[in-house]
Amino acid sequence: MDVALTINGRTETFDASKSDSLLDVLREHGYTGAKRGCDTGACGFCTVLVDDEPRNSCVLPAAKADGSTVETIEGLGSQSDLHPIQQAFVDNTALQCGFCIPGMIMRSKALLDANPDPTEEEVRDALSDNLCRCTGYKKIVEAVQDAADAMDDGESQSVAADGGQLPDHGGPCGCAREAQK
């Protein structure tokens, strides 16, 4: 059967069987950012936005997504021009093995689109369906809050020596403020 999707702004039609998940179709056609983890919707590694809602693509039949708009990690930014959420994850070293990160970033995007100024509790709640075995979540939560600030400000920030943005958590360390002196 044909499945028509608008992926990252581009309309495409794919041949899919009734048993194909959206994840199967995406990965088969080069959208490999969403990862296959549990195949039960329990880990969140496969999270993409379907009609602006975070969905576990491993349990969503491709046929049910027919006619939908899908946004994947590939549609957010490029290596030379990261989306503010991606940049915040880099700046906060909120990634280690990277396997969960595309799903985390996509779920974070959905959160920040709906709530541009979430509390720590709201961030933790929004990301509760996404597992990470490496980071302990603290840096991920900080990254999402920093991304919220960056997206809200729209202002340019100081650039670290390695080309990344200097984090300024507003906390007692004053790391970005000190580097700017």
C-alpha positions in Angstrom: 0.0 0.0 0.0 1.1 3.6 -0.6 1.7 5.8 2.4 2.0 9.5 1.8 3.9 11.5 4.4 5.3 15.0 4.6 8.7 14.5 6.2 10.6 17.5 7.3 8.7 19.6 4.9 9.0 17.3 1.9 6.0 15.2 0.7 6.9 11.6 -0.2 5.0 8.5 -1.0 6.3 5.1 0.2 5.3 1.5 -0.4 4.6 -0.1 2.9 3.2 -3.4 4.1 0.4 -3.5 6.7 2.9 -4.7 9.3 5.4 -1.9 8.7 5.8 0.6 11.5 6.5 4.2 10.8 10.0 3.6 12.2 10.5 0.8 9.6 9.4 3.1 6.7 11.5 6.1 8.0 14.7 4.0 8.5 14.3 2.2 5.2 14.2 5.5 3.4 17.2 7.1 5.0 15.8 8.8 8.0 18.0 6.9 10.5 18.0 9.4 13.3 15.1 7.7 15.1 16.6 4.6 16.7 15.2 1.2 17.2 15.3 0.2 20.9 12.6 -1.8 22.5 10.0 -2.2 19.6 7.3 -1.8 22.3 7.1 2.0 22.7 8.8 1.8 26.2 12.1 3.5 25.6 11.4 6.6 23.4 14.5 6.1 21.2 12.2 6.2 18.1 10.4 9.4 19.0 9.4 11.6 16.1 6.8 14.3 15.8 3.6 13.3 14.0 1.4 16.3 13.3 3.4 18.1 16.0 2.9 15.4 18.7 5.7 13.2 20.0 5.0 9.6 18.9 6.9 6.4 19.4 7.3 5.4 15.7 8.2 1.8 16.5 4.6 1.1 17.5 2.8 3.4 15.1 1.7 1.5 12.0 2.8 3.4 8.9 -0.7 3.1 7.5 -2.1 5.1 10.5 0.4 7.9 9.7 -0.7 8.2 6.1 -1.4 11.8 5.3 0.5 13.1 8.3 3.3 15.5 8.8 6.3 13.9 10.3 9.3 15.7 11.8 12.5 13.8 12.5 15.8 14.8 14.0 17.2 15.2 10.5 14.8 18.1 9.9 15.9 20.2 12.9 19.4 21.4 12.0 22.7 20.6 10.4 26.1 20.0 11.7 27.1 23.6 10.8 23.8 25.1 11.9 22.3 23.3 14.9 18.8 24.0 16.2 18.9 25.7 19.6 17.8 22.5 21.3 20.6 20.5 19.7 23.1 23.3 20.6 21.9 23.2 24.2 22.5 19.4 24.4 26.0 19.9 23.1 26.8 22.9 25.4 25.5 21.1 28.4 27.3 17.8 27.5 23.8 16.2 27.8 24.8 13.3 25.6 27.1 10.4 26.0 26.5 7.4 23.8 23.9 9.5 21.8 21.5 6.6 21.2 18.6 8.2 23.1 19.4 11.7 22.0 17.3 12.0 18.8 14.2 10.9 20.7 15.0 13.2 23.6 15.5 16.2 21.4 12.3 15.6 19.4 10.3 15.2 22.6 12.0 18.3 24.0 11.0 20.2 20.8 7.4 19.2 21.3 7.5 20.4 24.9 9.1 23.7 24.0 6.7 24.3 21.2 3.8 23.8 23.6 5.4 25.4 26.7 8.3 27.8 25.9 9.2 28.2 29.6 8.8 24.9 31.4 9.8 24.3 35.0 12.2 21.5 35.9 9.3 19.3 36.9 7.5 19.9 33.6 10.7 19.0 31.6 11.2 15.8 33.7 7.5 14.9 33.2 7.7 15.6 29.4 10.8 13.4 29.0 9.6 10.6 31.3 8.7 8.4 28.4 12.3 8.6 27.1 15.0 6.4 28.7 18.7 7.2 29.0 21.2 4.8 30.5 24.2 7.1 30.4 23.5 10.6 31.6 21.4 10.5 34.7 19.0 13.1 33.2 20.3 16.1 35.1 22.3 17.5 32.1 19.4 16.7 29.8 17.0 18.7 31.9 19.5 21.6 32.1 19.9 21.5 28.3 16.1 21.7 27.7 15.9 24.7 30.1 18.8 26.4 28.4 17.3 25.7 25.0 14.0 27.3 26.3 16.0 30.4 27.4 17.9 30.6 24.1 14.7 30.2 22.0 12.9 32.8 24.1 15.8 35.3 24.0 16.6 35.0 20.4 19.8 36.8 21.3 23.2 35.7 20.3 25.4 34.2 23.1 29.1 34.2 23.7 31.0 31.5 21.8 33.2 29.1 23.6 36.8 28.4 22.4 35.6 25.1 20.8 32.9 27.0 18.8 30.0 25.9 21.1 27.9 28.2 23.2 29.0 28.9 26.7 26.4 27.7 29.2 25.0 30.3 31.6 22.7 28.5 34.0 22.3 31.7 36.1 23.6 29.7 39.0 26.4 30.6 41.4 29.2 29.3 39.1 28.7 32.2 36.7 30.7 30.2 34.1 29.6 32.2 31.0 29.8 35.5 32.9 33.4 34.8 33.9 34.4 33.8 30.4 33.1 37.0 29.0 35.3 39.2 31.2 
